[in-house]
Amino acid sequence: MTDRVVTGAHYGLRDWLAQRITAVIMAIYSVIVAFVFFFSEPVTYGVWRDLFAQGWMRVATLLFAVSLAWHAWVGVRDILMDYIKPDGLRLGMQVGTLVVIACYLGWTIQILWR
Amino acid sequence: MSQAAVKKIRPKYLSLQALLFEIRLPLPGWISILHRISGALLFVAMVWLLWMLDRSLASEAGFEKVKHYAGLWPVKLSLLVLVWAYSHHFCAGVRYLFLDLDKGVDKETARLTSWIVLGASLALTALLGWKLW
């Protein structure tokens, strides 16, 4: 009998590795977007709308959003595991976190493909 | 007997006083806790950032409204804090990726890269802040 708990980390390398891989994806996106903004003309509504109308930008931003969702899940779960000790409360907050992340993601898709 | 009890040196626990004034966290420790705080902050602020992205892309009127809103000083200050949080999380994150690959784990290098992370994220914040306004 081990003392594995349902609110634990699933004891694997997968989430740890996923957090690193998603970090690299977001870092690449961040650098590209930072360069685009830094060397672009003053941003007007037209420029802004056209930027997000391009297919590559929508897909890249969606990839960023999915990476962020996974990355944030691992990060917030780590924080909850460190500071929230009662199992029920921790599970509740973890479920709440997942719901919030799902809402963020759904909203992002709605914003990108309206 | 009672005097001995009074003079007895009590064991040290992590009191608030100890945390604030007696235990000095080394710089890599500060980078670590700031990485956590900035990550949590960005997660919580995401709803606000998404709202601004949503409004700014919805219509020209919405875009102008967000632009005006972002120019108000409390909003500007909050956005600058988030720009710092993102920059710090980014720079510290890159440092952690190298640490995961066993690069720069010795004390000297770890402290040096901590200073670099602290400086680079503040410089990035200044640069992005200057460019945004």
gemmi code that builds the backbone of each chain (N, CA, C; Angstrom):
import gemmi

chains = {
    "A": [
        ("MET", (0.852, -1.203, 0.000), (0.000, 0.000, 0.000), (0.885, 1.249, 0.000)),
        ("THR", (0.711, 2.071, -0.959), (1.465, 3.328, -0.989), (0.560, 4.443, -0.491)),
        ("ASP", (1.179, 5.600, -0.245), (0.355, 6.695, 0.267), (0.006, 7.698, -0.840)),
        ("ARG", (-0.224, 7.178, -2.009), (-0.592, 8.064, -3.114), (-1.967, 8.674, -2.868)),
        ("VAL", (-2.069, 9.970, -3.157), (-3.363, 10.639, -2.958), (-3.851, 11.208, -4.290)),
        ("VAL", (-5.187, 11.288, -4.377), (-5.779, 11.699, -5.648), (-5.422, 13.132, -6.002)),
        ("THR", (-5.099, 13.952, -4.981), (-4.758, 15.346, -5.247), (-3.256, 15.551, -5.394)),
        ("GLY", (-2.517, 14.466, -5.552), (-1.071, 14.556, -5.686), (-0.633, 14.885, -7.101)),
        ("ALA", (0.617, 14.647, -7.374), (1.202, 15.102, -8.632), (1.207, 14.026, -9.712)),
        ("HIS", (0.561, 12.897, -9.462), (0.557, 11.748, -10.367), (1.937, 11.138, -10.552)),
        ("TYR", (2.915, 11.640, -9.748), (4.196, 10.969, -9.564), (4.908, 10.613, -10.852)),
        ("GLY", (4.813, 11.449, -11.833), (5.486, 11.130, -13.082), (6.290, 12.288, -13.610)),
        ("LEU", (6.977, 11.992, -14.673), (7.819, 12.983, -15.321), (6.997, 13.816, -16.305)),
        ("ARG", (5.804, 13.304, -16.660), (5.049, 13.893, -17.765), (4.724, 15.377, -17.567)),
        ("ASP", (4.123, 15.716, -16.420), (3.735, 17.111, -16.186), (4.954, 18.016, -16.076)),
        ("TRP", (5.980, 17.493, -15.397), (7.228, 18.251, -15.245), (7.794, 18.587, -16.620)),
        ("LEU", (7.822, 17.567, -17.493), (8.357, 17.750, -18.841), (7.448, 18.657, -19.662)),
        ("ALA", (6.135, 18.462, -19.524), (5.168, 19.282, -20.263), (5.346, 20.754, -19.904)),
        ("GLN", (5.602, 21.033, -18.615), (5.766, 22.412, -18.208), (6.978, 23.041, -18.887)),
        ("ARG", (8.042, 22.260, -19.049), (9.251, 22.767, -19.730), (9.020, 22.962, -21.227)),
        ("ILE", (8.354, 21.993, -21.849), (8.122, 22.082, -23.303), (7.193, 23.256, -23.623)),
        ("THR", (6.109, 23.384, -22.841), (5.194, 24.502, -23.074), (5.899, 25.831, -22.816)),
        ("ALA", (6.831, 25.837, -21.857), (7.589, 27.062, -21.571), (8.396, 27.482, -22.795)),
        ("VAL", (9.034, 26.500, -23.449), (9.843, 26.809, -24.629), (8.946, 27.339, -25.758)),
        ("ILE", (7.784, 26.708, -25.962), (6.850, 27.170, -27.006), (6.432, 28.621, -26.731)),
        ("MET", (6.065, 28.906, -25.485), (5.628, 30.261, -25.145), (6.765, 31.269, -25.266)),
        ("ALA", (7.979, 30.821, -24.927), (9.133, 31.722, -25.017), (9.377, 32.124, -26.472)),
        ("ILE", (9.289, 31.145, -27.384), (9.505, 31.441, -28.801), (8.428, 32.407, -29.307)),
        ("TYR", (7.165, 32.137, -28.968), (6.062, 33.016, -29.356), (6.289, 34.423, -28.804)),
        ("SER", (6.684, 34.497, -27.521), (6.880, 35.802, -26.875), (7.943, 36.624, -27.589)),
        ("VAL", (9.052, 35.965, -27.938), (10.140, 36.688, -28.587), (9.685, 37.200, -29.956)),
        ("ILE", (8.971, 36.342, -30.719), (8.488, 36.754, -32.040), (7.530, 37.939, -31.917)),
        ("VAL", (6.544, 37.821, -31.029), (5.554, 38.893, -30.859), (6.228, 40.178, -30.361)),
        ("ALA", (7.194, 40.032, -29.439), (7.903, 41.215, -28.932), (8.619, 41.936, -30.074)),
        ("PHE", (9.249, 41.166, -30.978), (9.944, 41.770, -32.105), (8.969, 42.442, -33.058)),
        ("VAL", (7.838, 41.779, -33.327), (6.812, 42.344, -34.215), (6.356, 43.705, -33.674)),
        ("PHE", (6.096, 43.770, -32.363), (5.613, 45.014, -31.769), (6.689, 46.074, -31.723)),
        ("PHE", (7.910, 45.638, -31.434), (8.975, 46.606, -31.251), (9.332, 47.315, -32.544)),
        ("PHE", (9.205, 46.602, -33.661), (9.611, 47.208, -34.921), (8.427, 47.532, -35.822)),
        ("SER", (7.224, 47.532, -35.238), (6.056, 47.841, -36.062), (5.698, 49.315, -35.913)),
        ("GLU", (4.860, 49.765, -36.838), (4.348, 51.132, -36.794), (3.450, 51.269, -35.553)),
        ("PRO", (3.079, 52.511, -35.181), (2.144, 52.652, -34.065), (0.872, 51.844, -34.320)),
        ("VAL", (0.443, 51.098, -33.331), (-0.654, 50.158, -33.526), (-1.999, 50.894, -33.557)),
        ("THR", (-2.675, 50.784, -34.706), (-4.035, 51.299, -34.827), (-4.975, 50.096, -34.839)),
        ("TYR", (-6.274, 50.385, -34.851), (-7.235, 49.277, -34.865), (-7.045, 48.400, -36.096)),
        ("GLY", (-6.832, 49.035, -37.247), (-6.655, 48.287, -38.500), (-5.480, 47.318, -38.433)),
        ("VAL", (-4.339, 47.834, -37.953), (-3.126, 47.008, -37.834), (-3.382, 45.840, -36.878)),
        ("TRP", (-4.010, 46.159, -35.756), (-4.300, 45.182, -34.698), (-5.224, 44.088, -35.223)),
        ("ARG", (-6.322, 44.504, -35.891), (-7.301, 43.545, -36.406), (-6.687, 42.669, -37.494)),
        ("ASP", (-5.934, 43.309, -38.400), (-5.322, 42.551, -39.500), (-4.314, 41.526, -38.999)),
        ("LEU", (-3.584, 41.915, -37.935), (-2.594, 40.999, -37.358), (-3.282, 39.713, -36.889)),
        ("PHE", (-4.425, 39.881, -36.187), (-5.127, 38.713, -35.661), (-6.067, 38.066, -36.682)),
        ("ALA", (-6.140, 38.662, -37.896), (-6.951, 38.063, -38.958), (-6.136, 37.038, -39.734)),
        ("GLN", (-4.792, 37.129, -39.607), (-3.931, 36.206, -40.355), (-3.973, 34.815, -39.724)),
        ("GLY", (-4.030, 33.815, -40.604), (-4.123, 32.432, -40.140), (-2.994, 32.022, -39.232)),
        ("TRP", (-1.737, 32.372, -39.583), (-0.574, 31.930, -38.785), (-0.620, 32.520, -37.387)),
        ("MET", (-1.107, 33.778, -37.303), (-1.170, 34.439, -35.994), (-2.221, 33.779, -35.115)),
        ("ARG", (-3.366, 33.412, -35.729), (-4.417, 32.747, -34.959), (-3.944, 31.393, -34.444)),
        ("VAL", (-3.311, 30.629, -35.346), (-2.856, 29.293, -34.938), (-1.748, 29.407, -33.896)),
        ("ALA", (-0.804, 30.352, -34.134), (0.306, 30.524, -33.181), (-0.232, 30.958, -31.819)),
        ("THR", (-1.214, 31.856, -31.828), (-1.780, 32.332, -30.560), (-2.549, 31.227, -29.849)),
        ("LEU", (-3.240, 30.397, -30.644), (-3.946, 29.262, -30.038), (-2.946, 28.284, -29.415)),
        ("LEU", (-1.831, 28.044, -30.151), (-0.783, 27.164, -29.624), (-0.235, 27.731, -28.319)),
        ("PHE", (-0.060, 29.064, -28.299), (0.398, 29.735, -27.087), (-0.608, 29.531, -25.954)),
        ("ALA", (-1.899, 29.708, -26.283), (-2.945, 29.615, -25.257), (-3.045, 28.201, -24.677)),
        ("VAL", (-2.927, 27.205, -25.538), (-2.989, 25.817, -25.062), (-1.762, 25.512, -24.195)),
        ("SER", (-0.588, 26.000, -24.645), (0.634, 25.819, -23.851), (0.481, 26.482, -22.493)),
        ("LEU", (-0.066, 27.706, -22.514), (-0.254, 28.448, -21.271), (-1.196, 27.699, -20.333)),
        ("ALA", (-2.270, 27.127, -20.901), (-3.262, 26.413, -20.090), (-2.602, 25.247, -19.358)),
        ("TRP", (-1.815, 24.479, -20.093), (-1.150, 23.304, -19.506), (-0.102, 23.734, -18.479)),
        ("HIS", (0.705, 24.732, -18.878), (1.769, 25.263, -18.035), (1.200, 25.821, -16.729)),
        ("ALA", (0.110, 26.590, -16.861), (-0.496, 27.217, -15.686), (-1.119, 26.157, -14.771)),
        ("TRP", (-1.674, 25.123, -15.374), (-2.254, 24.047, -14.567), (-1.188, 23.408, -13.676)),
        ("VAL", (-0.040, 23.066, -14.262), (1.027, 22.441, -13.476), (1.512, 23.405, -12.394)),
        ("GLY", (1.662, 24.681, -12.779), (2.167, 25.682, -11.839), (1.215, 25.927, -10.685)),
        ("VAL", (-0.060, 26.133, -10.991), (-1.035, 26.417, -9.934), (-1.208, 25.183, -9.054)),
        ("ARG", (-1.205, 23.998, -9.674), (-1.326, 22.767, -8.895), (-0.155, 22.633, -7.911)),
        ("ASP", (1.056, 22.980, -8.365), (2.223, 22.941, -7.473), (2.026, 23.876, -6.289)),
        ("ILE", (1.507, 25.073, -6.563), (1.282, 26.050, -5.492), (0.249, 25.501, -4.503)),
        ("LEU", (-0.853, 24.929, -5.035), (-1.896, 24.389, -4.154), (-1.357, 23.232, -3.316)),
        ("MET", (-0.522, 22.380, -3.934), (0.036, 21.239, -3.187), (0.970, 21.717, -2.082)),
        ("ASP", (1.636, 22.872, -2.287), (2.568, 23.375, -1.270), (1.857, 24.028, -0.098)),
        ("TYR", (0.768, 24.747, -0.372), (0.182, 25.579, 0.684), (-1.177, 25.133, 1.193)),
        ("ILE", (-1.924, 24.374, 0.418), (-3.270, 23.978, 0.860), (-3.212, 22.532, 1.342)),
        ("LYS", (-3.318, 22.347, 2.657), (-3.123, 21.016, 3.208), (-4.390, 20.146, 3.286)),
        ("PRO", (-5.571, 20.696, 3.654), (-6.743, 19.806, 3.737), (-7.119, 19.264, 2.350)),
        ("ASP", (-7.256, 17.943, 2.250), (-7.478, 17.305, 0.942), (-8.704, 17.822, 0.203)),
        ("GLY", (-9.829, 17.952, 0.956), (-11.068, 18.380, 0.316), (-10.962, 19.764, -0.285)),
        ("LEU", (-10.383, 20.674, 0.500), (-10.217, 22.051, 0.034), (-9.283, 22.093, -1.168)),
        ("ARG", (-8.208, 21.290, -1.083), (-7.239, 21.277, -2.179), (-7.884, 20.755, -3.465)),
        ("LEU", (-8.640, 19.665, -3.316), (-9.315, 19.103, -4.498), (-10.296, 20.123, -5.089)),
        ("GLY", (-11.045, 20.783, -4.201), (-11.988, 21.800, -4.652), (-11.296, 22.911, -5.428)),
        ("MET", (-10.161, 23.376, -4.892), (-9.434, 24.460, -5.549), (-8.802, 23.999, -6.861)),
        ("GLN", (-8.387, 22.723, -6.903), (-7.828, 22.193, -8.152), (-8.902, 22.113, -9.236)),
        ("VAL", (-10.093, 21.654, -8.828), (-11.201, 21.597, -9.796), (-11.553, 23.012, -10.259)),
        ("GLY", (-11.596, 23.939, -9.300), (-11.869, 25.334, -9.634), (-10.846, 25.877, -10.632)),
        ("THR", (-9.574, 25.549, -10.404), (-8.506, 25.997, -11.298), (-8.723, 25.460, -12.713)),
        ("LEU", (-9.071, 24.170, -12.795), (-9.303, 23.562, -14.114), (-10.477, 24.231, -14.826)),
        ("VAL", (-11.536, 24.538, -14.071), (-12.693, 25.207, -14.667), (-12.292, 26.584, -15.202)),
        ("VAL", (-11.527, 27.322, -14.381), (-11.066, 28.653, -14.807), (-10.219, 28.547, -16.074)),
        ("ILE", (-9.299, 27.567, -16.104), (-8.430, 27.393, -17.270), (-9.256, 27.045, -18.507)),
        ("ALA", (-10.249, 26.171, -18.339), (-11.110, 25.796, -19.466), (-11.871, 27.022, -19.998)),
        ("CYS", (-12.339, 27.862, -19.074), (-13.045, 29.083, -19.483), (-12.109, 30.026, -20.239)),
        ("TYR", (-10.898, 30.227, -19.713), (-9.899, 31.068, -20.380), (-9.677, 30.583, -21.815)),
        ("LEU", (-9.539, 29.258, -21.939), (-9.214, 28.682, -23.236), (-10.382, 28.841, -24.213)),
        ("GLY", (-11.608, 28.549, -23.731), (-12.785, 28.707, -24.571), (-12.959, 30.143, -25.022)),
        ("TRP", (-12.730, 31.060, -24.099), (-12.857, 32.483, -24.407), (-11.820, 32.898, -25.452)),
        ("THR", (-10.573, 32.391, -25.297), (-9.507, 32.724, -26.243), (-9.899, 32.280, -27.661)),
        ("ILE", (-10.443, 31.076, -27.777), (-10.863, 30.574, -29.095), (-11.964, 31.469, -29.674)),
        ("GLN", (-12.884, 31.875, -28.803), (-13.967, 32.756, -29.221), (-13.432, 34.101, -29.719)),
        ("ILE", (-12.420, 34.615, -29.015), (-11.834, 35.910, -29.415), (-11.128, 35.777, -30.760)),
        ("LEU", (-10.394, 34.686, -30.940), (-9.586, 34.519, -32.154), (-10.443, 34.238, -33.391)),
        ("TRP", (-11.505, 33.418, -33.237), (-12.351, 33.094, -34.382), (-13.754, 33.627, -34.165)),
        ("ARG", (-13.894, 34.925, -34.214), (-15.241, 35.457, -34.003), (-15.925, 35.701, -35.331)),
    ],
    "B": [
        ("MET", (15.400, 26.432, 40.406), (14.626, 25.622, 39.459), (13.797, 26.506, 38.552)),
        ("SER", (13.031, 27.410, 39.167), (12.191, 28.279, 38.345), (13.061, 29.250, 37.544)),
        ("GLN", (14.220, 29.610, 38.140), (15.115, 30.523, 37.440), (15.696, 29.872, 36.183)),
        ("ALA", (16.008, 28.591, 36.317), (16.550, 27.858, 35.172), (15.545, 27.820, 34.036)),
        ("ALA", (14.272, 27.673, 34.404), (13.223, 27.625, 33.389), (13.130, 28.949, 32.643)),
        ("VAL", (13.320, 30.027, 33.391), (13.250, 31.359, 32.766), (14.406, 31.560, 31.794)),
        ("LYS", (15.593, 31.093, 32.216), (16.789, 31.349, 31.411), (16.957, 30.367, 30.242)),
        ("LYS", (16.143, 29.349, 30.261), (16.292, 28.316, 29.228), (16.184, 28.925, 27.824)),
        ("ILE", (17.158, 28.574, 26.984), (17.098, 29.089, 25.618), (16.112, 28.247, 24.815)),
        ("ARG", (15.141, 28.914, 24.316), (14.100, 28.189, 23.589), (14.573, 27.847, 22.181)),
        ("PRO", (14.131, 26.706, 21.665), (14.515, 26.370, 20.290), (13.917, 27.379, 19.313)),
        ("LYS", (14.578, 27.518, 18.195), (14.159, 28.528, 17.233), (13.166, 27.926, 16.244)),
        ("TYR", (12.046, 28.590, 16.129), (11.073, 28.173, 15.116), (11.004, 29.244, 14.037)),
        ("LEU", (10.315, 28.937, 12.970), (10.196, 29.913, 11.898), (9.123, 30.947, 12.258)),
        ("SER", (9.479, 31.791, 13.223), (8.554, 32.852, 13.593), (8.571, 33.908, 12.501)),
        ("LEU", (7.574, 34.776, 12.535), (7.515, 35.853, 11.543), (8.747, 36.732, 11.664)),
        ("GLN", (9.150, 36.949, 12.939), (10.328, 37.778, 13.181), (11.578, 37.154, 12.551)),
        ("ALA", (11.686, 35.819, 12.716), (12.836, 35.124, 12.153), (12.822, 35.235, 10.629)),
        ("LEU", (11.620, 35.066, 10.055), (11.507, 35.105, 8.599), (11.861, 36.489, 8.063)),
        ("LEU", (11.441, 37.531, 8.823), (11.636, 38.888, 8.323), (13.026, 39.437, 8.585)),
        ("PHE", (13.587, 39.114, 9.791), (14.807, 39.824, 10.161), (16.023, 38.942, 10.377)),
        ("GLU", (15.817, 37.631, 10.559), (16.959, 36.816, 10.947), (17.454, 35.888, 9.848)),
        ("ILE", (16.503, 35.321, 9.087), (16.927, 34.420, 8.022), (17.047, 35.214, 6.739)),
        ("ARG", (18.205, 35.214, 6.161), (18.377, 35.955, 4.917), (18.357, 34.988, 3.747)),
        ("LEU", (17.352, 35.167, 2.910), (17.197, 34.318, 1.735), (18.258, 34.725, 0.721)),
        ("PRO", (19.056, 33.776, 0.217), (20.028, 34.153, -0.810), (19.308, 34.553, -2.099)),
        ("LEU", (20.002, 35.297, -2.942), (19.376, 35.849, -4.149), (18.663, 34.801, -5.011)),
        ("PRO", (19.277, 33.614, -5.242), (18.530, 32.622, -6.054), (17.193, 32.258, -5.416)),
        ("GLY", (17.116, 32.322, -4.069), (15.858, 32.063, -3.375), (14.826, 33.136, -3.695)),
        ("TRP", (15.283, 34.376, -3.751), (14.381, 35.480, -4.115), (13.876, 35.329, -5.540)),
        ("ILE", (14.784, 34.943, -6.433), (14.387, 34.742, -7.828), (13.312, 33.664, -7.891)),
        ("SER", (13.482, 32.615, -7.076), (12.548, 31.494, -7.060), (11.170, 31.912, -6.571)),
        ("ILE", (11.125, 32.612, -5.419), (9.812, 32.983, -4.871), (9.144, 34.033, -5.764)),
        ("LEU", (9.945, 34.910, -6.383), (9.371, 35.896, -7.304), (8.841, 35.221, -8.568)),
        ("HIS", (9.491, 34.112, -8.965), (9.012, 33.349, -10.121), (7.623, 32.796, -9.816)),
        ("ARG", (7.453, 32.302, -8.593), (6.160, 31.750, -8.185), (5.107, 32.858, -8.079)),
        ("ILE", (5.475, 33.960, -7.417), (4.519, 35.066, -7.237), (4.109, 35.644, -8.595)),
        ("SER", (5.092, 35.845, -9.484), (4.759, 36.423, -10.796), (3.870, 35.477, -11.589)),
        ("GLY", (4.109, 34.166, -11.468), (3.270, 33.192, -12.175), (1.837, 33.218, -11.675)),
        ("ALA", (1.677, 33.249, -10.350), (0.340, 33.290, -9.764), (-0.383, 34.572, -10.166)),
        ("LEU", (0.372, 35.670, -10.146), (-0.198, 36.974, -10.512), (-0.698, 36.962, -11.958)),
        ("LEU", (0.106, 36.409, -12.848), (-0.275, 36.360, -14.267), (-1.503, 35.486, -14.469)),
        ("PHE", (-1.590, 34.383, -13.722), (-2.746, 33.492, -13.835), (-4.020, 34.225, -13.428)),
        ("VAL", (-3.945, 34.941, -12.305), (-5.116, 35.666, -11.806), (-5.485, 36.824, -12.747)),
        ("ALA", (-4.471, 37.493, -13.287), (-4.716, 38.669, -14.133), (-5.175, 38.292, -15.535)),
        ("MET", (-5.103, 37.006, -15.877), (-5.420, 36.571, -17.230), (-6.833, 36.980, -17.655)),
        ("VAL", (-7.778, 36.942, -16.713), (-9.162, 37.296, -17.038), (-9.239, 38.752, -17.499)),
        ("TRP", (-8.458, 39.607, -16.874), (-8.431, 41.037, -17.207), (-7.760, 41.266, -18.577)),
        ("LEU", (-6.647, 40.564, -18.800), (-5.928, 40.694, -20.067), (-6.784, 40.188, -21.232)),
        ("LEU", (-7.467, 39.061, -21.003), (-8.331, 38.508, -22.053), (-9.488, 39.454, -22.350)),
        ("TRP", (-10.003, 40.093, -21.307), (-11.094, 41.052, -21.490), (-10.630, 42.211, -22.383)),
        ("MET", (-9.419, 42.694, -22.148), (-8.887, 43.788, -22.962), (-8.632, 43.342, -24.402)),
        ("LEU", (-8.120, 42.120, -24.565), (-7.898, 41.590, -25.910), (-9.232, 41.452, -26.644)),
        ("ASP", (-10.225, 40.952, -25.925), (-11.559, 40.760, -26.481), (-12.140, 42.084, -26.966)),
        ("ARG", (-12.161, 43.090, -26.076), (-12.734, 44.402, -26.423), (-11.963, 45.056, -27.571)),
        ("SER", (-10.617, 44.971, -27.514), (-9.807, 45.684, -28.506), (-9.953, 45.078, -29.894)),
        ("LEU", (-10.318, 43.798, -29.969), (-10.466, 43.166, -31.289), (-11.914, 43.180, -31.765)),
        ("ALA", (-12.852, 43.490, -30.857), (-14.272, 43.407, -31.209), (-14.676, 44.501, -32.189)),
        ("SER", (-14.240, 45.727, -31.950), (-14.644, 46.835, -32.813), (-13.657, 47.982, -32.673)),
        ("GLU", (-13.734, 48.946, -33.599), (-12.849, 50.106, -33.530), (-13.140, 50.909, -32.262)),
        ("ALA", (-14.439, 51.035, -31.929), (-14.824, 51.775, -30.717), (-14.253, 51.088, -29.478)),
        ("GLY", (-14.313, 49.756, -29.474), (-13.772, 48.990, -28.358), (-12.268, 49.181, -28.242)),
        ("PHE", (-11.593, 49.198, -29.388), (-10.136, 49.388, -29.425), (-9.763, 50.735, -28.816)),
        ("GLU", (-10.494, 51.787, -29.240), (-10.209, 53.131, -28.730), (-10.484, 53.217, -27.227)),
        ("LYS", (-11.529, 52.525, -26.810), (-11.901, 52.514, -25.389), (-10.785, 51.873, -24.548)),
        ("VAL", (-10.285, 50.713, -25.027), (-9.214, 50.020, -24.312), (-7.956, 50.880, -24.280)),
        ("LYS", (-7.696, 51.579, -25.421), (-6.516, 52.433, -25.518), (-6.590, 53.577, -24.499)),
        ("HIS", (-7.793, 54.154, -24.402), (-7.998, 55.237, -23.440), (-7.848, 54.705, -22.004)),
        ("TYR", (-8.485, 53.548, -21.773), (-8.470, 52.881, -20.470), (-7.036, 52.565, -20.048)),
        ("ALA", (-6.239, 52.077, -20.994), (-4.856, 51.694, -20.695), (-3.991, 52.918, -20.395)),
        ("GLY", (-4.495, 54.115, -20.747), (-3.727, 55.322, -20.502), (-3.941, 55.898, -19.109)),
        ("LEU", (-4.974, 55.445, -18.412), (-5.220, 55.916, -17.045), (-4.115, 55.408, -16.133)),
        ("TRP", (-3.645, 56.275, -15.231), (-2.440, 55.889, -14.493), (-2.573, 54.633, -13.624)),
        ("PRO", (-3.712, 54.379, -12.941), (-3.752, 53.124, -12.153), (-3.695, 51.880, -13.051)),
        ("VAL", (-4.335, 52.007, -14.232), (-4.324, 50.892, -15.186), (-2.909, 50.705, -15.724)),
        ("LYS", (-2.285, 51.843, -16.074), (-0.924, 51.823, -16.597), (0.027, 51.162, -15.605)),
        ("LEU", (-0.114, 51.544, -14.329), (0.744, 51.004, -13.283), (0.531, 49.488, -13.136)),
        ("SER", (-0.743, 49.071, -13.154), (-1.056, 47.640, -13.033), (-0.489, 46.869, -14.223)),
        ("LEU", (-0.629, 47.449, -15.412), (-0.097, 46.788, -16.605), (1.419, 46.680, -16.527)),
        ("LEU", (2.054, 47.722, -15.989), (3.514, 47.703, -15.870), (3.958, 46.603, -14.901)),
        ("VAL", (3.191, 46.413, -13.830), (3.480, 45.328, -12.881), (3.372, 43.980, -13.603)),
        ("LEU", (2.345, 43.842, -14.453), (2.173, 42.587, -15.188), (3.275, 42.396, -16.232)),
        ("VAL", (3.714, 43.498, -16.839), (4.834, 43.416, -17.787), (6.083, 42.942, -17.043)),
        ("TRP", (6.295, 43.480, -15.822), (7.426, 43.010, -15.021), (7.257, 41.526, -14.689)),
        ("ALA", (6.024, 41.141, -14.265), (5.774, 39.748, -13.888), (6.093, 38.816, -15.059)),
        ("TYR", (5.659, 39.208, -16.263), (5.919, 38.379, -17.439), (7.427, 38.313, -17.721)),
        ("SER", (8.083, 39.485, -17.666), (9.526, 39.539, -17.946), (10.302, 38.701, -16.938)),
        ("HIS", (9.940, 38.842, -15.661), (10.649, 38.079, -14.637), (10.410, 36.574, -14.807)),
        ("HIS", (9.146, 36.219, -15.041), (8.805, 34.804, -15.189), (9.546, 34.211, -16.389)),
        ("PHE", (9.656, 35.031, -17.449), (10.369, 34.614, -18.662), (11.868, 34.409, -18.376)),
        ("CYS", (12.511, 35.440, -17.823), (13.966, 35.371, -17.604), (14.328, 34.277, -16.587)),
        ("ALA", (13.581, 34.238, -15.470), (13.855, 33.217, -14.462), (13.579, 31.829, -15.045)),
        ("GLY", (12.550, 31.735, -15.886), (12.201, 30.462, -16.519), (13.319, 29.955, -17.413)),
        ("VAL", (13.907, 30.865, -18.195), (15.034, 30.479, -19.054), (16.183, 29.975, -18.190)),
        ("ARG", (16.419, 30.669, -17.056), (17.478, 30.244, -16.129), (17.199, 28.828, -15.610)),
        ("TYR", (15.938, 28.555, -15.274), (15.590, 27.220, -14.762), (15.774, 26.147, -15.825)),
        ("LEU", (15.484, 26.497, -17.083), (15.690, 25.506, -18.155), (17.156, 25.120, -18.231)),
        ("PHE", (18.054, 26.129, -18.065), (19.488, 25.818, -18.079), (19.882, 25.005, -16.845)),
        ("LEU", (19.286, 25.353, -15.688), (19.589, 24.593, -14.462), (19.152, 23.135, -14.622)),
        ("ASP", (17.985, 22.944, -15.298), (17.503, 21.573, -15.539), (18.492, 20.784, -16.387)),
        ("LEU", (19.209, 21.509, -17.263), (20.207, 20.847, -18.115), (21.572, 20.788, -17.422)),
        ("ASP", (21.561, 21.095, -16.098), (22.787, 21.035, -15.299), (23.799, 22.116, -15.648)),
        ("LYS", (23.317, 23.200, -16.240), (24.232, 24.304, -16.573), (24.091, 25.400, -15.517)),
        ("GLY", (25.198, 25.808, -14.961), (25.197, 26.915, -14.000), (24.653, 26.578, -12.642)),
        ("VAL", (24.906, 25.352, -12.170), (24.373, 24.966, -10.861), (25.320, 25.274, -9.701)),
        ("ASP", (26.588, 25.573, -10.004), (27.496, 25.888, -8.891), (27.150, 27.258, -8.314)),
        ("LYS", (27.509, 27.465, -7.043), (27.038, 28.631, -6.292), (27.373, 29.958, -6.970)),
        ("GLU", (28.621, 30.086, -7.413), (29.046, 31.346, -8.019), (28.193, 31.693, -9.236)),
        ("THR", (28.088, 30.705, -10.143), (27.341, 30.940, -11.385), (25.863, 31.175, -11.098)),
        ("ALA", (25.308, 30.399, -10.142), (23.889, 30.530, -9.818), (23.575, 31.934, -9.295)),
        ("ARG", (24.489, 32.479, -8.491), (24.274, 33.836, -7.968), (24.420, 34.870, -9.081)),
        ("LEU", (25.403, 34.656, -9.929), (25.615, 35.591, -11.036), (24.392, 35.615, -11.957)),
        ("THR", (23.891, 34.414, -12.334), (22.747, 34.371, -13.248), (21.495, 34.934, -12.569)),
        ("SER", (21.420, 34.832, -11.224), (20.292, 35.435, -10.509), (20.301, 36.950, -10.665)),
        ("TRP", (21.489, 37.540, -10.531), (21.608, 38.990, -10.737), (21.214, 39.351, -12.161)),
        ("ILE", (21.653, 38.538, -13.108), (21.339, 38.807, -14.522), (19.826, 38.767, -14.739)),
        ("VAL", (19.164, 37.742, -14.138), (17.706, 37.621, -14.275), (17.017, 38.858, -13.703)),
        ("LEU", (17.449, 39.260, -12.510), (16.845, 40.419, -11.848), (17.011, 41.678, -12.707)),
        ("GLY", (18.231, 41.883, -13.195), (18.526, 43.069, -13.999), (17.831, 43.039, -15.341)),
        ("ALA", (17.901, 41.878, -16.002), (17.336, 41.763, -17.346), (15.824, 41.965, -17.320)),
        ("SER", (15.150, 41.420, -16.295), (13.694, 41.557, -16.264), (13.300, 43.007, -15.985)),
        ("LEU", (14.074, 43.704, -15.144), (13.779, 45.116, -14.889), (14.055, 45.956, -16.138)),
        ("ALA", (15.142, 45.616, -16.847), (15.472, 46.338, -18.081), (14.395, 46.101, -19.136)),
        ("LEU", (13.927, 44.857, -19.242), (12.861, 44.525, -20.199), (11.582, 45.285, -19.872)),
        ("THR", (11.270, 45.363, -18.570), (10.077, 46.087, -18.129), (10.171, 47.560, -18.546)),
        ("ALA", (11.351, 48.149, -18.305), (11.553, 49.550, -18.664), (11.419, 49.742, -20.173)),
        ("LEU", (12.044, 48.828, -20.930), (12.041, 48.927, -22.392), (10.631, 48.785, -22.949)),
        ("LEU", (9.895, 47.770, -22.481), (8.533, 47.538, -22.969), (7.590, 48.646, -22.500)),
        ("GLY", (7.790, 49.108, -21.272), (6.980, 50.200, -20.757), (7.175, 51.466, -21.575)),
        ("TRP", (8.428, 51.740, -21.910), (8.752, 52.928, -22.713), (8.145, 52.805, -24.102)),
        ("LYS", (8.163, 51.596, -24.672), (7.637, 51.386, -26.012), (6.101, 51.461, -26.025)),
        ("LEU", (5.482, 50.969, -24.953), (4.010, 50.963, -24.907), (3.426, 52.356, -24.710)),
        ("TRP", (4.137, 53.221, -23.979), (3.591, 54.574, -23.748), (4.562, 55.635, -24.211)),
    ],
}
model = gemmi.Model(1)
for chain_id, residues in chains.items():
    chain = gemmi.Chain(chain_id)
    for i, (resn, *xyz) in enumerate(residues, 1):
        res = gemmi.Residue()
        res.name, res.seqid = resn, gemmi.SeqId(i, " ")
        for name, pos in zip(("N", "CA", "C"), xyz):
            atom = gemmi.Atom()
            atom.name, atom.element = name, gemmi.Element(name[0])
            atom.pos, atom.b_iso = gemmi.Position(*pos), 0.0
            res.add_atom(atom)
        chain.add_residue(res)
    model.add_chain(chain)
structure = gemmi.Structure()
structure.add_model(model)
structure.setup_entities()
